[in-house]
Amino acid sequence: MNPLDLLLQRRSHPSRQLRDPGPDAAQLRALVEAALRVPDHGKLAPFRIIGVRREAGRVLGERLAAIAAGREPAASAEALDKDRSRFDRAPLCLVVVARLMEGHKIPVQEQLLSAGCVAHNLLLGAQALGFGAQWITGWPAYDREAAAQFGLATDEHAIAFIHIGTRDGDAPERPRPGFDDKYREWQP
């Protein structure tokens, strides 16, 4: 496939429609190594990736549901079930973690963008390997108690949960902005 065609055809595939098999060990290694080739001002490598397989995702989901129930005792059964199933939808979920170094000469914004590029490369790489993928966040990406479940340090933040698996059905398309809507030439 022409690399530009890969970009033009990129779309999110709903995580609930991602089935087994997921990437095998060789595909996973190639996917992660390719994803790590991102712009990285200062060579800080302000990112890492945590893999969560479906079975481990069930345990993680129970823990997240317990956190949610502890915070909101009146939470509905549906909301808690959603938390339980967050990480067992697809065969594999890759948690992209940003390690943000405040006060460093490289601005935090650049560090965060570098980690975001890792997440986007994972989406593109999964598609290039023939898998479907979806980038999801939700409250566990912004919660320090959830962060502790992933073993994150205080300067680390989960910025993306990339669900990957074999596509079951077509990914929906949505309206996209076009060139004329988003491009302008700077004029002095």
C-alpha positions as CSV (number, residue, x, y, z in Angstrom):
1,M,0.0,0.0,0.0
2,N,1.2,3.5,-0.8
3,P,2.0,5.1,2.6
4,L,-0.1,8.2,1.7
5,D,-3.1,5.9,1.0
6,L,-2.6,4.4,4.5
7,L,-3.0,7.9,6.0
8,L,-6.0,8.7,3.8
9,Q,-7.7,5.5,4.8
10,R,-7.0,5.7,8.5
11,R,-10.1,5.5,10.7
12,S,-10.9,4.2,14.1
13,H,-12.4,0.8,14.4
14,P,-14.7,0.4,17.4
15,S,-13.0,-1.5,20.1
16,R,-16.2,-3.6,20.6
17,Q,-15.7,-5.0,17.1
18,L,-12.0,-6.0,17.6
19,R,-11.7,-9.8,17.8
20,D,-9.0,-12.4,18.2
21,P,-6.4,-12.7,17.1
22,G,-4.4,-9.7,18.1
23,P,-0.8,-9.1,17.1
24,D,1.5,-12.0,17.7
25,A,4.8,-11.5,19.5
26,A,6.7,-10.6,16.3
27,Q,4.0,-8.2,15.1
28,L,3.8,-6.5,18.5
29,R,7.6,-6.0,18.6
30,A,7.6,-4.5,15.1
31,L,4.6,-2.3,15.9
32,V,6.1,-0.9,19.1
33,E,9.5,-0.4,17.5
34,A,8.0,1.5,14.6
35,A,5.8,3.5,16.9
36,L,8.7,4.7,18.9
37,R,10.3,6.4,15.9
38,V,8.8,9.8,16.7
39,P,10.0,13.4,16.8
40,D,11.6,13.8,20.2
41,H,13.3,17.1,20.9
42,G,16.1,16.6,23.3
43,K,16.1,12.8,22.9
44,L,14.1,12.6,26.2
45,A,12.0,9.6,25.2
46,P,9.2,10.9,27.4
47,F,7.0,7.9,26.8
48,R,6.6,4.2,27.4
49,I,4.0,1.6,26.5
50,I,2.2,-0.9,28.7
51,G,0.5,-3.9,27.1
52,V,-2.8,-5.1,28.6
53,R,-4.0,-8.5,27.2
54,R,-7.7,-9.2,27.4
55,E,-7.5,-11.5,30.5
56,A,-5.4,-9.0,32.4
57,G,-7.9,-6.4,31.2
58,R,-10.7,-8.1,33.0
59,V,-8.8,-7.9,36.3
60,L,-8.0,-4.2,35.6
61,G,-11.6,-3.6,34.8
62,E,-12.7,-5.0,38.1
63,R,-10.3,-2.7,39.9
64,L,-11.5,0.4,37.9
65,A,-15.1,-0.5,38.7
66,A,-14.1,-0.7,42.4
67,I,-12.5,2.8,42.2
68,A,-15.6,4.2,40.5
69,A,-18.0,2.6,43.0
70,G,-15.9,3.9,45.9
71,R,-16.1,7.4,44.6
72,E,-19.8,7.2,43.5
73,P,-21.7,4.8,45.7
74,A,-24.9,5.5,43.7
75,A,-23.2,4.7,40.3
76,S,-25.5,2.7,38.1
77,A,-24.8,-0.9,37.3
78,E,-24.4,0.1,33.6
79,A,-21.7,2.6,34.4
80,L,-19.8,0.0,36.5
81,D,-20.2,-2.6,33.8
82,K,-18.7,-0.1,31.4
83,D,-15.7,0.3,33.7
84,R,-15.4,-3.5,34.0
85,S,-15.2,-3.9,30.2
86,R,-12.9,-1.0,29.4
87,F,-9.8,-3.2,28.9
88,D,-11.3,-6.5,27.7
89,R,-12.9,-5.5,24.5
90,A,-10.0,-6.1,22.2
91,P,-7.3,-8.8,22.4
92,L,-4.7,-6.2,23.2
93,C,-4.7,-2.7,24.6
94,L,-1.5,-0.6,24.5
95,V,-1.4,2.1,27.2
96,V,0.7,5.0,26.0
97,V,2.3,6.7,29.0
98,A,3.8,10.2,28.9
99,R,6.6,11.1,31.3
100,L,6.4,14.8,31.6
101,M,9.4,16.6,33.1
102,E,8.4,20.0,34.4
103,G,11.1,22.6,34.4
104,H,13.1,20.9,31.7
105,K,14.5,23.0,28.8
106,I,12.2,21.0,26.5
107,P,8.7,22.3,27.1
108,V,6.2,19.9,28.6
109,Q,4.0,20.5,25.5
110,E,6.7,19.1,23.3
111,Q,7.1,16.1,25.5
112,L,3.4,15.4,25.5
113,L,3.2,15.8,21.7
114,S,6.0,13.3,21.3
115,A,4.1,10.8,23.4
116,G,1.0,11.6,21.3
117,C,2.9,10.8,18.2
118,V,3.7,7.3,19.7
119,A,0.0,6.8,20.1
120,H,-0.8,7.8,16.5
121,N,2.0,5.7,15.2
122,L,0.5,2.7,17.0
123,L,-2.9,3.3,15.2
124,L,-1.2,3.6,11.8
125,G,1.1,0.6,12.5
126,A,-1.8,-1.6,13.5
127,Q,-3.7,-0.6,10.3
128,A,-0.5,-1.3,8.3
129,L,-0.4,-4.8,9.8
130,G,-4.0,-5.4,8.9
131,F,-5.6,-4.9,12.3
132,G,-8.2,-2.5,13.5
133,A,-7.5,-0.1,16.3
134,Q,-9.1,2.6,18.3
135,W,-7.7,5.3,20.6
136,I,-9.8,5.7,23.7
137,T,-9.1,7.7,26.9
138,G,-12.0,8.2,29.4
139,W,-11.6,8.9,33.1
140,P,-8.9,6.3,33.8
141,A,-6.5,8.4,31.7
142,Y,-6.9,11.4,34.1
143,D,-7.2,9.7,37.4
144,R,-4.3,9.2,39.8
145,E,-5.8,6.2,41.5
146,A,-6.2,4.5,38.1
147,A,-2.7,5.6,37.3
148,A,-1.5,3.7,40.3
149,Q,-3.1,0.5,38.9
150,F,-0.9,0.9,35.9
151,G,2.2,1.4,38.1
152,L,2.7,5.0,36.9
153,A,5.1,7.4,38.7
154,T,3.8,10.8,39.7
155,D,5.3,12.4,36.6
156,E,3.7,9.9,34.3
157,H,0.2,10.1,32.7
158,A,-1.7,7.6,30.6
159,I,-2.5,9.6,27.5
160,A,-4.0,6.9,25.2
161,F,-5.5,3.4,25.4
162,I,-4.9,1.9,21.9
163,H,-7.2,-1.1,21.5
164,I,-6.0,-3.5,18.7
165,G,-7.5,-6.6,17.2
166,T,-8.8,-8.3,14.1
167,R,-11.6,-6.2,12.6
168,D,-15.1,-7.6,12.7
169,G,-17.0,-5.5,10.2
170,D,-16.2,-2.2,8.6
171,A,-15.1,0.8,10.5
172,P,-17.5,3.6,10.2
173,E,-16.4,6.7,8.3
174,R,-17.3,10.2,9.4
175,P,-17.1,13.6,7.9
176,R,-13.6,14.9,7.8
177,P,-12.3,18.4,7.4
178,G,-11.0,19.2,4.0
179,F,-8.0,21.1,2.7
180,D,-9.9,24.3,2.0
181,D,-11.4,24.3,5.5
182,K,-8.1,23.9,7.3
183,Y,-5.2,25.2,5.2
184,R,-4.1,28.8,4.8
185,E,-0.9,30.4,3.4
186,W,0.7,32.9,5.7
187,Q,1.1,36.3,4.1
188,P,3.3,39.1,5.3
